[in-house]
Amino acid sequence: MEARLWNPAAQVDRRHIKPEADIELRSLLAIASSTPLYKKLWQGLTTDRLEDLPVIRQADLLKGAHVDETDLYAGRRAIPERSFLYIFTPLGFTLTPLSTIEGMEYYVPITEQERQQVISLLCRQWSLLGIKREDVVQTLSWGNDPFVMCYITSAAGSSSYLAPSVEEVLGVTALRLEIVPFEAPRTIATATLFKPKTIFANREHMAAVQDKLQENNQTIRDLGYDFVVLRESEPLTSQARTELEQKWGVTIYQTLQVWEAFFYAQETEDRNGFIIADDMFSVEITNQAGQRLPDGERGYLTVTPRFVRGAPLVRYQTEIQGYLDRSPSPCGTHEPRFYIE
């Protein structure tokens, strides 16, 4: 089946994005300014303009988490802890003291309302991938993956939360597997049995799958996938993608993610940039000093999820470098696109 990565039904009415974004931002900044981290970071600043605020980086979150040992949320918690639906560590480790693991000392919580927003985003992006009713999809994730409670219906046959999962909304069968290399044999066995059209994974896991298949002179293509979607925070270069496609024998699409911000960006049909859901995220390109750069100029991807209120994250500067293009895409989308090269 040829992949169709754009569904007109998923198009957002763009007439309302700018005014609604302005309202959401003002509300978000008011909430964030009440938290310990932003009180300190924004001391003396009074502005509603996003670009006038300093960027925040992972180092700031780590530093904020060490201010008070009882605060696991880097000083960003804006609501009572009991209101959080799900709490995870940035790389999916279990909820144990992590002070000895560099880069892992803070937690990212999510509320039910935020979960519903993530489900809406994922449904749109799965539609962009051409995933439709009755398709079988392998979704590799671990127990503390922030999106695991969005993908899959509970074992009891209904959603464990207030909103239905992506699986229920789209009417697909989503098979969740552990996204670690030693689970490769189970991925192969499940694919052989259920014939999924798509698999969401990372490079490490799919490389382990390929190595296992190679023992029988097979490639990932022999499992019958229409395509593989790599879901990572470090996007492939075009050269690296070409090399993997030749080795695996399958077309590769990418989903760019920033866990701390619940951020997902999906490639277009012609793999011409990552589509940004600008009705949910304010996305900027900034330089090392945190200054906003013009569209087309290369810098750091900087994300503000406007729907995240439990533990706000304002102007989160990632290590991902690229540039923005707001011109219409050949595939028919009107959202901004992010390019890494």
N, C-alpha and C positions, 0 to 999 in steps of 0.2 A: 504494500500500500504506500502510495506517495504521501509524505507528510504534508498536511495543510496547517500552517502555523498562524492563520488569522481567521477568526470567526467574527463577522460584523456584529453579531449579537452581543459580543463582549465589549463593544465600543462604549466608552463613557461619554455622556453629554458634556461637552467641554465648555459650554456657555456658563456653567455654574462653578467651574473649578476655581477660578481666581477669587471671586468674592467669598466663597466658602472657605478657601484656604486662608484668606486673611482673617476671617473670624476664628477659625480653628487655631491659628498661630497665636492670636492675642490671648485666647483662653489657655493654650498650652504654656505660654510664657508666664502667665499669672500663676499657674499651678506649679511650674518648675521653680519659680522664684521663692516659693515657700519652703523648699527643701534645703538641707544643710549644704549640699555640694554647690548648688547654684547660688545660694545666698553669698557664699564665699567667692565663687568665681565671678559673679556679676556685681560685686560690691561697688556702689557708686554709679552704676549704669542705669539709665532710665530710657528705654527705647523699645519700640514695637518692631523695629527693623531687624530681621534675622541677621543680615550681613554685618551689623554693628556689634554683634555679640562675639565673644571669643569661641573658638572651636574647642571641643573636648576630645581627648584621645584615650586609648585604653589605659595608658599610664595614669591619667587623671582618675579613672574609675578604680584602678588598683590602689592609688593613694587614698582615695575617698573611703575605700573599704577598710582602711587601716586606722582611720580616725577614731572609730568607736568599734570595739570588738563585738558588740551586740548588734551592730548594723551590717548585715550581709549584702546590702544593696548599694554600696558605694555612696551613701548619703543622698540617694535619689528618691527614696520612698516618699510618696506624697499622699498615700491612703493607708488605713490600718492594715497591718500584715494579714489579718484574717480575711481580707477581701481578695487576696491573691488566690487564683485558681490553681496555678501551677508554677513551680519554681525550678529553674535549671541552672547548671553551671555552663559557662560559655562554650565549652567543648564536650559537654555531655557526660561529665563524670558524676558519680553518685554524690549525694548531699552529705559529705563528710568534711571535716576541717581540711582546708587546702592551702594553708599558709606556707607549706613547704614546697608547693608546686608553683613555679614561676608563671605568672600570667593567669592564674586560675583562682584568685582569692576573692572573687565577688560573684554574686548570683544575679540572674535576670528573671524577674517575675512576670507573669501575664495574668490579666483578669479575664473574666468571661466575655466582656464586651470587646476586649482586644482580640481574643480568640476568634470571635465572630468576624472581625475585620480581616484577620489572617485567612480564614476560610473563604471569604469572599474573594480575596486576592488570588488564592491558590486555584479556586474554581475558574476564574477568568484565565489564568495562565495555563491550566491544564487544557482548557478549551482552545487556547492559542496553539497548543501542541497537537490539536486534532483528536484528543482523547474524547471518546463519546460513550454513550450509554452501552452497557454490557461489555465494554472493553475490560481486559484484565491488565493490571498495572502492578509491577513490583516496586515497592517503595522501601528502600533500605534506610533504616533509622535505628537509633538506640533508645533505650528507655528514657533518657533525659533529653532527647532531641526536642527542642521547643515546639516543633510542628507535629510530633507524633500524635498528639491528641486532636489534631485538625484533620489528619488524613483518614483515619480508620474508625469504623464502627466498633464498639466494644464487643467482647466475646459473647455477651448475652444477646446480641442481635439488635441493640438500639444504642443511640449515643449516650455516653456516660454524662454528658454535659447538656446545657440548655439548647444549644444550637446543633443541628446535624453536622456530621463530618463531610469532608469533600466526597468521600465514597458514597454517602447517602444522597447528597445533592446531585451529583452527576450520574448516579446509577451505575457506577463501575464496581468492579471487584478489585480492591487494593490489598496486595499481599505484603505485609510488613516483615522484613528480615533484618537481622543485625548487620550493621554496616562496618564490619571488621573483616580483614582479609581471611582469617581462618574459617569464616562462614561461607566461603566460596562454594564448597561442595553442595551446601544446602540451597544456595542460589541456583546452581545448575539443576539440581533435582527438581526444585519448584518450577523452574522455567520449562523443563522437559515435560512435567505433568500438566501444568495449567496453560502453557503457550501464551504468556503475556506479550502484548504488543510493544510495551514500553517499560524501561527500567530507569528509575532515578537512583543514582549512586554517586560515588566519588571515584577518582582515578585509582586510588590505592586498592579499593575493593575490586574494581573491574580488571585491573592488572592481575590480581590474584585469580579471578575467574578465568582470564585468558591463559595464565600459566597452567591452571588445572586442565583446561580443555586441550591445551597443546600436547598433553601426554597422550591423547588419542588422535593427534593430528587434526584437531578441530579449531575453529575460531569462535568468537562471540557471535558472529553472523549465523553460525549453525544452530543457535538457540532460537532463531526465528524472530528476533526483535525487529520492529520497524526502524527504531533508532534507540540510541542510548542518550539519556539526559544527565550530564555531569552537574551535580549540585554542589558548588564549592564557593569559597571566598577568594580563591586565586584563579582567575580565568586563564584558559589556555591561549597561547599565541596561535596564529594561523599555522605556523610551521609545526608546532607541537601537536595541533589537532590533526593535521595531514598525516603525520607519522603514526599517530594512534589509530586513525581510521584505516590506514594500510595494514597495520598489525592486527587489528581486531576485526576488520572486514565489515564494519557497520558505520552508518552515518551518526555523527555525534552532534548533539545540541547542548547548549550550556544554560544553566540557571545560576545567576550570580546572587550570592546571599551574604548578608551581614546579620549574624544571629542577634547581636546585642540590640539591633534596631528592628528586628522582625522584617528585614528588608529582603525582597525578592525582585529580581529583574530578569525577564525572559528574552531570549534571542528572537529576532524576527524570522520570517519564513526563509529569507535568503541568507540568514545568519549574518545580517548586516546591522550589528549593534544590539544592545540590550534595551528592551522596552521598559521605561520607567513609569510606574503607576503614580503619576503626579497628582491624582485626586486623593492619595493617601500619604505621600511622602513629599517633603520639600528637599530637593536634591541640588547641590551646588558643586562646583569644582573650585577648590581653594589651593593657594600656594602653601608653602611650609609655615608661613606666618599666620595662616588662617584667613587671608584676604580672598574675597570672591574674585574669580577670574571670568573673563567673558566667554560665551559659548564658542567652542572651537579651539580654545586654548587648553593645553594639557596641564593637569594638576591632580590633586587628591580628591577622590570621591568622598563627598561630605553629605551625610544623611540626617534628616530630622523626620522621624515618624510622627505625624500630627495626631494620630489616633491613640498613641501610647500615653496614658495619663497616670497609671499606677506608679511608674518609675520613669519619669520623662527622660528623654535623651535628645538634647538640642545641639545641633551642629556637630555631630559625631564624625570626626575626620578619620577615615580608614587609611590603610596603607595601599589601597588599590589606586593605581594611576590611570588616567585616561582623559577624555574630553566629552562634552555634551553637544548634541546636534538636535535642534528643535524643528527642523524642516520636515515636511510630510515624508513618511517612509514609502518606498515603492510597493510594499505589501499592503498598504492601505491604512496603517495605523497613524494616529496623530499625536501620540504621546512622545515626549522627548526620548532620545536614544543615547546610550552611553557606549563609547568606544574605548577599547584599550590600546589600539594601534591604528 
